[in-house]
Amino acid sequence: CNFIGQNFRLLIKMELNYVPVDKRSRDLYYHKLYNMRKELSVSLQSKITDEHLRELTISLLDGTVFEIVKELEEIQQLNERSLLNRRMKVVGEHKMKRMNMIKHHKEEDINTKPHNLQLIKTRQEKELSELDAKLSEELKVTDQKIILELDQVATEQQSTLQQAAVPFFKVTNNPLDIQIQIHFLNFIQRLSHEFSQ
């Protein structure tokens, strides 16, 4: 009874996901995906079954997934530019702080009597070293925040593609799953470019 129930649920799921498209388009997508899979390492090829390729083919047929991936790519590019600009702003501010300190030290050197110069130079080197350590730590904190934001973007992308019923997409931190997801995205983008021309 349990076996029949599972098959019935699978049949209903297949009927709900059925998209009437000509056999030629479906076969063409599948053939292209099959050849793309051959480009992967043997270990990855074994993880991506023919059934996965058929599921991916079906998910692509109405064009919605192509549009979703394109929009996700555009959003990611905007986020990456914004995060890069934020980092570059911090780096620029740090360079300015360092240059101001060096300028202040040079002015101080000019106004220092020769017998005090070595003492002043030692203090200045310590100040500059402390500033460099502080700026380095600030940049490290900024980079950690950026990484967290990029991780959040990746999680949102995984969730969106999972909701669109793209095979292998789920929210995960598993490196192998992520690697397969990246390859599936690459497959989708390649097909999109090939068939949009």
Secondary structure, DSSP 8 states (H G I E B T S, - for coil): -HHHHHHHHHHHHHHHH-----HHHHHHHHHHHHHHHHTS-HHHHHHS-HHHHHHHHHHHTTSHHHHHHHHHHHHHHHHHHHHHHHHHHHHHHHHHHHHHHHHHHHHHHHTS-GGGHHHHHHHHHHHHHHHHHHHHHHHHHHHHHHHHHHHHHHHHHHHHHHHTT-TT-SS---HHHHHHHHHHHHHHHHHHHHHH-
